[in-house]
Amino acid sequence: MSTLEQLRAGELNGATRLQIACGLTEFPPEIFELADTLEILDLSGNALSSLPDDLSQLHKLRIIFCSDNQFTELPAVLGECASLSMVGFKANFIRTVPPQALPEQLRWLILTGNEIEELPAELGARPLLQKLMLAGNRLRALPAEMVNCNQLELLRIAANQLTEMPAWLPSLPKLTWLAYAGNPFCADLEVPSSATRIAWDTLRPQKKLGEGASGVIYYAEHLQGADNGPVAVKIFKGAMTSDGSPLCEMAACIAAGSHRNLIPILGEVSGHPGGLHGLVMSLIEPEFGNLAGPPSLDSCTRDIYPDDKRFGLKATLAIAHGIASAACQLHERGIMHGDLYGHNILHCGEGRTLLGDFGAASFYAPDAPHAASLQRLEVRAFGCLLEELLERSDAPAGANGVLQQLAALRDACLAAEPASRPLFAALERQLADLRQSPLDNPF
């Protein structure tokens, strides 16, 4: 984080990235002194309501963040910035999105937590658009022209006022990660399942294990019942996240049921002194870690792996089979995970896996006409995971047949025509057979 004083003193000359949060009510003109170098500008957490008409002077600007400010309209001047590809205006008071505000190179647009009721048709004329985050607005429909968003991979439309799922949505060739819970068209499906109630006064939180957008996870001691002993407790914050409502996340966690590749849910917290919702989960062994890191600003929709990350073929097969099996159960229960990614998978060195983070989960009726179409979106996410695993797999001599079959599964999951992708039930069976097949099996 830089200071306004540093900027005015010229101490930041030559900077490619600038972040200032000090209650700004006006755009500091000194920022234009960085026009020949500045690529990333973060003015989040101020009190800005407008940007200067000559913002395009920042001719190298690729990324701008103005979240948590006072904007009521997405500034039209953004569309004049020739290099701008990522725009983030989360948690403002935006009601209007002018067509002129959409840069031609737009790749990633974040408008979470505003007051938008309508989007311009021109959004469908941004051919590079990959990531669109619109949760927590007042949208009643999406522009029909978005059927032309052939590069769109991640879409967050949870907690809006959509009365129906756009019929064209599952046909988008690259749509992979979709979250839509908390809209009127799916409200009837989001009734929480019953879960064991665990009284807060029987829990003794001791230390924080981690924190995400939707809640905080604590190490705790459970002092009574069959599950007494060390547990993990997730307390939901209750606020809207970029993916949707924490209450929908909790409902999905409970409805997912028991599975060897899902984190076991022991019960729901009752009687929290702050009235907060929470889940009690089994404590995960310390040898488990995240399979990957989340996407970066540059990778946009794809996970980041350490350069030296490698998997043996046995572990690759175990990871793939475990996640396919877990996803198959979710789909049978009418749950879209919505964020099937390596960074949401815990694993240990032997290939044991646990799929977590249901923050983007959505519900659907398994017998609905569009059910299979929705499932195949998530199958594409699995194809991305297979692709990442295969790129990092070390196979012993004689394993070419196994690798070729895995590659064929990857290609089928990533098929450009969504209707031609397999469903998880078939994938789970094929991967189970691959693990057991003696043909070219190096194990």
Residue pairs with C-beta under 8 A, 6 or more apart in sequence:
1 19
1 20
1 21
2 12
2 15
2 18
2 19
2 20
3 20
3 22
4 20
4 22
4 24
4 28
6 12
7 18
7 20
7 28
7 30
7 31
8 28
8 30
10 33
12 18
12 34
13 33
13 34
14 34
14 37
15 34
15 37
15 38
16 37
16 38
16 39
16 40
17 38
17 39
17 40
17 41
17 42
18 31
18 34
18 38
18 40
18 41
18 42
19 42
19 43
19 44
20 28
20 42
20 43
20 46
21 42
21 43
21 44
21 45
21 46
22 46
23 46
23 47
24 43
24 46
24 47
24 48
25 46
25 47
25 48
25 49
26 48
27 43
27 48
27 50
27 51
27 52
29 52
31 38
31 41
31 58
32 54
32 57
32 58
34 58
35 57
35 58
35 59
35 60
36 59
36 60
37 60
38 58
38 60
38 61
39 60
39 61
39 62
39 63
40 61
40 62
40 63
40 64
40 297
41 58
41 61
41 63
41 64
41 65
42 64
42 65
43 64
43 65
43 66
43 69
44 65
44 66
44 67
44 68
44 69
44 88
44 90
45 67
45 68
45 69
46 66
46 68
46 69
47 69
47 70
48 66
48 69
48 70
48 71
49 69
49 70
49 71
49 72
50 71
50 75
51 66
51 75
51 77
51 78
52 77
53 77
54 77
55 61
55 75
55 77
55 78
55 80
55 81
56 77
56 80
56 81
56 82
58 81
59 81
59 82
59 83
60 83
61 81
61 83
61 84
62 83
62 84
62 85
62 86
63 84
63 85
63 86
63 88
63 297
64 78
64 81
64 84
64 86
64 87
64 88
65 88
66 88
66 89
66 92
67 88
67 89
67 90
67 91
67 92
67 110
68 90
68 91
68 92
69 89
69 92
70 92
70 93
71 89
71 92
71 93
71 94
72 92
72 93
72 94
72 95
72 96
73 94
73 95
73 96
73 97
73 98
73 101
74 87
74 89
74 94
74 96
74 97
74 98
74 101
74 111
75 101
76 98
76 100
76 101
77 101
78 84
78 87
78 101
78 102
78 103
79 99
79 100
79 101
79 102
79 103
79 104
81 103
82 103
82 104
82 105
83 105
84 103
84 105
84 106
85 103
85 105
85 106
85 107
85 108
85 128
86 107
86 108
86 109
86 297
87 103
87 106
87 108
87 109
87 110
88 108
88 109
88 110
89 110
89 111
89 114
90 110
90 111
90 112
90 113
90 114
90 133
90 242
91 112
91 113
91 114
92 113
92 114
93 114
93 115
94 111
94 114
94 115
94 116
95 114
95 115
95 116
95 117
96 116
97 111
97 116
97 118
97 119
97 120
98 120
99 120
99 121
99 122
102 109
102 120
102 122
102 123
102 126
104 126
105 128
106 126
106 128
106 129
107 128
107 129
107 130
107 131
107 300
108 129
108 130
108 131
108 132
108 300
109 129
109 131
109 132
109 133
110 133
110 242
111 133
111 134
111 137
112 133
112 134
112 135
112 136
112 137
112 156
112 240
112 242
113 135
113 136
113 137
113 240
114 136
114 137
115 137
115 138
116 134
116 137
116 138
116 139
117 137
117 138
117 139
117 140
117 161
118 139
118 140
118 141
119 134
119 139
119 142
119 143
120 143
121 143
121 144
121 145
122 145
123 129
123 132
123 143
123 145
123 146
123 149
124 143
124 144
124 145
124 146
124 147
124 148
124 149
125 145
125 148
126 149
127 148
127 149
127 150
127 151
128 151
129 149
129 151
129 152
130 151
130 152
130 153
130 154
130 174
130 300
130 301
131 152
131 153
131 154
131 300
131 301
132 149
132 152
132 154
132 155
132 156
133 154
133 156
133 242
134 155
134 156
134 157
134 160
135 156
135 157
135 158
135 159
135 160
135 179
135 182
135 240
135 241
135 242
135 243
135 244
136 158
136 159
136 160
136 240
136 244
137 159
137 160
138 160
138 161
139 157
139 160
139 161
139 162
140 160
140 161
140 162
140 163
141 162
141 163
141 166
142 157
142 162
142 166
142 169
144 166
144 168
146 152
146 166
146 168
147 168
147 171
147 172
149 172
150 172
150 173
150 174
151 174
152 172
152 174
152 175
153 174
153 175
153 176
153 177
153 301
154 176
154 177
154 178
154 301
155 169
155 175
155 177
155 178
155 179
156 179
156 242
156 243
156 244
156 360
157 178
157 179
157 180
157 183
158 179
158 180
158 181
158 182
158 183
158 243
158 244
158 245
158 248
158 360
158 362
159 181
159 182
159 183
159 240
159 244
159 245
160 182
160 183
161 183
161 184
162 180
162 183
162 184
162 185
163 183
163 184
163 185
164 185
165 180
165 185
165 186
165 370
167 370
169 175
169 178
170 370
170 373
170 374
170 376
170 377
170 418
171 373
171 418
172 418
173 416
173 417
173 418
174 380
174 416
175 377
175 380
175 418
176 301
176 377
176 378
176 380
176 381
176 384
177 301
177 338
177 339
177 340
177 341
177 360
177 377
177 381
178 336
178 338
178 360
178 362
178 374
178 377
179 243
179 244
179 338
179 339
179 360
179 361
179 362
180 186
180 362
181 190
181 244
181 245
181 248
181 252
181 361
181 362
181 363
182 190
182 244
182 245
182 248
186 362
186 363
186 364
189 334
189 363
189 364
189 365
190 248
190 251
190 363
191 251
192 247
192 250
192 251
192 254
192 255
193 251
193 254
193 255
195 254
195 265
195 267
195 268
196 266
196 267
196 268
197 267
197 268
197 270
198 222
198 225
198 266
198 267
198 268
198 269
198 270
198 280
199 270
199 271
200 269
200 270
200 271
200 272
200 273
200 278
201 271
202 222
202 223
202 224
202 225
203 220
203 221
203 222
203 223
203 231
203 233
203 269
203 280
204 220
204 221
204 223
205 218
205 219
205 220
205 233
206 218
206 219
206 220
206 221
207 218
207 219
208 216
208 217
208 218
208 219
209 217
209 218
209 219
209 232
210 216
210 217
211 217
212 357
212 359
213 241
213 242
213 243
213 359
214 236
214 237
214 241
214 243
214 246
214 249
214 359
215 234
215 235
215 236
215 237
215 246
215 278
216 234
216 235
216 237
217 232
217 233
217 234
218 232
218 233
218 234
218 235
219 230
219 232
219 283
220 230
220 231
220 232
220 233
220 280
221 228
221 229
221 230
221 231
222 228
222 229
222 230
222 231
222 266
222 280
227 266
227 267
227 280
230 283
231 266
231 280
231 281
231 282
231 283
232 280
232 281
232 282
232 283
232 284
233 269
233 278
233 279
233 280
233 281
234 278
234 279
234 281
235 269
235 272
235 276
235 277
235 278
236 246
236 247
236 249
236 250
236 276
236 277
236 278
236 279
237 246
237 276
238 246
238 276
238 277
239 246
241 359
243 249
243 338
243 339
243 359
243 360
244 359
244 360
244 362
246 277
246 359
247 277
248 361
248 362
248 363
249 358
249 359
249 361
250 268
250 277
250 279
251 363
252 335
252 358
252 361
252 362
252 363
253 265
253 279
253 358
253 361
254 265
254 268
254 279
255 333
255 334
255 335
255 363
256 262
256 265
256 329
256 330
256 333
256 335
256 358
257 329
257 333
258 264
259 325
259 326
259 329
260 322
260 325
261 322
261 323
261 325
261 326
261 353
261 354
261 355
262 326
262 329
262 354
262 355
262 356
263 281
263 282
263 284
263 346
263 354
263 355
263 356
264 281
264 282
265 279
265 280
265 281
266 280
266 281
266 282
267 279
267 280
268 277
268 278
268 279
268 280
269 276
269 277
269 278
269 279
269 280
272 278
284 346
284 354
285 348
287 348
287 349
288 346
288 347
288 348
288 352
288 354
289 346
289 347
289 348
290 342
290 343
290 345
290 346
290 347
291 319
291 342
291 343
291 345
291 346
291 347
291 353
292 303
292 304
292 305
292 309
292 341
292 342
292 343
292 345
292 388
293 303
293 304
293 305
293 306
293 343
294 303
294 304
294 341
294 343
295 301
295 302
295 303
295 304
296 304
302 384
302 388
303 341
303 342
303 343
303 388
305 342
305 388
305 392
309 392
310 392
310 393
310 394
311 319
311 351
311 389
311 392
311 393
311 394
312 393
312 394
313 393
313 394
313 395
313 396
313 399
313 402
313 403
313 442
314 351
314 442
314 443
315 347
315 349
315 350
315 351
316 351
316 389
316 390
316 393
316 406
317 351
317 402
317 406
317 431
317 434
317 435
318 350
318 351
318 352
318 353
318 435
319 345
319 347
319 351
319 353
319 389
320 385
320 386
320 389
320 406
320 431
321 428
321 431
321 432
321 434
321 435
322 351
322 352
322 353
322 355
323 340
323 345
323 353
323 355
323 382
323 385
324 382
324 424
324 427
324 428
324 431
325 428
325 432
326 353
326 355
327 337
327 340
327 355
327 378
327 382
327 424
328 424
328 425
328 427
328 428
330 336
330 337
331 366
331 375
331 378
331 423
331 424
331 425
332 366
332 425
333 366
334 363
334 364
334 365
334 366
334 371
335 361
335 362
335 363
335 364
336 361
336 362
336 363
336 364
336 374
336 375
336 377
336 378
337 355
337 358
337 360
337 361
337 378
338 358
338 359
338 360
338 361
338 362
338 378
339 357
339 358
339 359
339 360
339 361
340 355
340 378
340 381
340 382
340 385
341 381
341 385
342 385
342 388
344 355
344 356
344 357
345 353
345 354
345 355
345 356
345 385
346 353
346 354
346 356
347 353
347 354
364 370
364 371
364 374
365 371
372 423
373 418
373 419
375 423
375 424
376 418
376 419
376 421
376 423
377 418
378 424
379 413
379 421
379 422
379 423
379 424
379 427
380 413
380 414
380 418
380 421
382 413
382 424
382 427
383 409
383 410
383 411
383 412
383 413
383 414
383 421
384 414
386 406
386 409
386 410
386 413
387 410
387 414
390 403
390 406
390 407
390 410
393 403
395 402
395 403
395 442
396 442
397 442
398 440
398 442
399 440
399 441
399 442
400 440
401 439
401 440
402 434
402 437
402 440
402 441
402 442
405 430
405 434
406 434
409 422
409 427
409 430
409 431
412 420
412 421
412 422
413 421
413 422
413 427
414 421
415 421
422 430
